[in-house]
């Protein structure tokens, strides 16, 4: 739909919603959580499409993309609407750590915003009546940002789509909600948990690692810029030099290797990702995969299951520690297998 036409539709919908609210005995029930008492507002946040001013502490928060829902919940703020998730999520489109935190907070499941992979559901957002839309880790275009901004002040990503570091997502959400100090406390707590794991597993210190995924006949290697690799350094692991040496420029975050090149992927450890245990077993049994030095030595840590993979792809304020014990145990076993 053309931008001007969509804006007109949204404006009409918003006007209708306001008219209905005016005719009712009370305003729509606020099912969200107050973000702050109002101090420090207005707040202006710069992003890829300019800047957004949030005039007052948000009371009805909508989230879009990845990670902002978890960031808000980690700060005790329950959004009124959240983006539907598929990979690793339940039948309602809710990720397990989000469901757990909602239960912990005694909150009902927010409105689940349909995600067709192309555009945000503008009409659903109008009905949710948010006073801020948080999308710091998302793929919205400038046109979509403008349309969302017709509904409520919208915070986009700081640089490029789908590239915001997970820590920065937490910081941006905290700033938008007037809870910057609390957001830093969340990050400090996560850092402390990672540091505790590193201290408990000195066998990981200094070990080099390559993170890979072999799927549908294509072998992917994740670079240190990818968030699923970046956080491993907090456990004492180091990036394998071969990962950078073999990079071919496919993407800043990953590249593909031919099976004939796998013997060049030198590292102390390999982390591989698999949707199912069957795929994990087939990976280890594959002759081309056995050419990887770490695999041939049995020094492989496998992340198996869509939930565990989603938890680190990329990690979020709530998912980073989801399954962390299991991951570290697998890494520890691999580190001691050589």
Helices and strands as residue ranges (DSSP letters): H 3-23, E 43-47, E 50-54, E 61-63, H 68-74, E 81-83, H 96-104, E 111-113, H 122-128, E 132-134, H 142-151, E 154-155, H 166-176, H 180-200, G 202-204, E 208-215, E 218-222, H 227-230, G 231-235, E 238-239, H 241-245, E 254-257, G 259-264, E 269-274, H 277-285, G 289-291, H 293-296, E 300-304, H 306-311, H 324-335
